[in-house]
Amino acid sequence: MAAGTRLPAWIGAGFNEYARRMPPESPLELREIAVDQRGGSGSALRARRDEGEAMLSGVLPAHWVVALDVTGKALDTAALARWWQGRLTDGRDVVFLIGGPEGLSEDCLSRANERVSLSPLTFPHGIVRIVLAEQLYRASSLLKGHPYHRA
């Protein structure tokens, strides 16, 4: 689940390129949540709350939920591949939550089974989609011994 529906075409193209490459046993699906309009005092908090409610409405109790958050666990490529293997072995659908400009709501962070950081850097939320898709493809490639990942 990712906040934002009006992103440049190249964001969608980048995500779709890596989603297309994923193995059939771990397809990537993007569900977009509209970003609320900002303006006036308190609107950022309200927007984050509303976006969080919309995200969580698509999360089932059985889902393994991962909040992408700068304060989350940092993984290198090998650790991400091992983590991804564990998620695939677990068999539950994994839902990644990507916040909008104001980040993820407290409800989203509370619902998450874990928090993962892609970097200590702050990225535009659209670019996070591409980075996440590429890193999951890289992890899948590493697990299969595919030459895409070269350490």
C-alpha positions in Angstrom: 0.0 0.0 0.0 1.4 3.3 -1.0 0.2 6.8 -0.5 -0.1 8.8 -3.7 -2.0 8.4 -6.9 -0.8 11.3 -9.1 2.8 10.5 -9.6 5.0 10.9 -12.7 4.7 8.1 -15.3 8.3 7.2 -14.8 7.5 6.2 -11.2 4.9 3.7 -12.4 7.2 2.5 -15.2 10.1 1.9 -12.8 7.9 0.0 -10.3 6.3 -2.0 -13.1 9.6 -3.0 -14.6 10.8 -4.7 -11.4 7.3 -6.1 -10.6 7.3 -7.7 -14.0 10.7 -9.4 -13.3 9.6 -10.9 -10.0 9.2 -14.7 -9.9 5.7 -16.1 -10.1 5.7 -17.3 -6.5 6.2 -13.7 -5.2 4.3 -11.2 -7.4 4.3 -7.6 -6.5 1.0 -5.7 -6.5 0.7 -2.0 -5.9 -2.3 -0.5 -4.2 -2.4 3.2 -4.2 -4.1 5.4 -1.5 -5.1 8.9 -2.4 -3.0 11.6 -0.6 -5.2 14.0 1.2 -5.0 17.7 0.5 -2.8 19.7 2.9 -3.6 23.2 4.0 -4.3 25.0 7.3 -3.3 24.0 10.8 -3.7 20.4 11.8 -4.3 19.3 8.2 -1.0 17.3 8.0 -2.0 15.2 11.0 -5.5 14.7 9.7 -4.1 13.8 6.3 -1.7 11.2 7.8 -4.5 9.8 9.9 -6.9 9.6 6.9 -4.3 8.0 4.7 -3.5 5.5 7.4 -7.2 4.5 7.8 -7.4 4.0 4.0 -4.3 1.8 4.0 -5.4 -0.3 7.0 -8.8 -0.9 5.4 -7.1 -3.1 2.9 -5.0 -5.0 5.5 -6.3 -8.4 6.7 -5.5 -9.9 10.1 -3.5 -12.7 8.4 -1.2 -10.3 6.5 2.3 -9.7 7.6 2.6 -5.9 7.7 5.9 -4.1 7.1 6.0 -0.4 7.8 8.7 1.3 5.7 10.1 3.8 8.2 13.5 5.5 8.5 13.6 4.3 12.2 13.1 0.7 11.2 15.6 -2.2 11.0 18.3 -1.6 8.3 19.2 -4.6 6.2 22.0 -5.0 3.7 21.3 -7.0 0.6 22.2 -10.4 2.0 20.1 -9.8 5.1 17.2 -8.6 3.0 17.4 -11.8 0.9 17.4 -14.0 4.1 14.5 -11.9 5.4 12.6 -12.3 2.1 13.2 -16.0 2.2 11.7 -16.2 5.6 8.6 -14.2 4.5 8.1 -16.5 1.5 8.5 -19.6 3.7 6.0 -18.2 6.2 3.4 -18.2 3.5 1.5 -15.1 4.6 0.9 -12.3 2.2 3.3 -9.4 3.0 1.9 -5.9 2.9 4.4 -3.0 2.8 3.1 0.3 3.9 4.6 3.4 2.2 3.5 6.7 3.7 2.9 9.9 2.0 4.6 13.3 2.5 3.8 13.2 6.3 4.8 9.6 6.8 2.8 6.8 8.2 0.1 7.2 10.8 0.6 5.9 14.3 -2.1 3.3 13.6 -0.1 2.0 10.7 3.1 1.8 12.7 1.2 0.1 15.5 -0.4 -2.5 13.2 3.0 -3.3 11.5 4.6 -6.6 12.5 7.9 -4.9 11.9 9.5 -1.7 10.6 12.2 -1.8 8.0 14.3 1.1 6.7 15.5 1.2 3.2 18.0 3.9 4.0 18.8 6.6 6.6 18.1 9.1 3.8 14.6 10.5 3.2 13.2 9.7 -0.2 10.2 11.0 -2.0 7.4 8.5 -1.4 7.1 7.7 -5.1 10.8 6.7 -5.4 10.4 4.4 -2.4 8.1 2.2 -4.6 10.9 1.7 -7.2 13.6 1.2 -4.6 11.5 -1.4 -2.7 10.6 -3.3 -5.9 14.2 -3.3 -7.1 15.5 -4.5 -3.8 12.9 -7.3 -3.6 13.8 -8.3 -7.1 17.5 -8.3 -6.2 16.8 -10.4 -3.1 14.8 -12.9 -5.2 17.6 -13.0 -7.7 20.2 -13.6 -5.0 18.1 -16.5 -3.5 17.9 -18.1 -7.0 21.6 -17.6 -7.8 20.7 -15.4 -10.7 23.6 -13.2 -11.9 21.6 -9.9 -11.5 23.0 -9.5 -8.0 26.8 -9.1 -8.1 28.4 -8.5 -4.7 
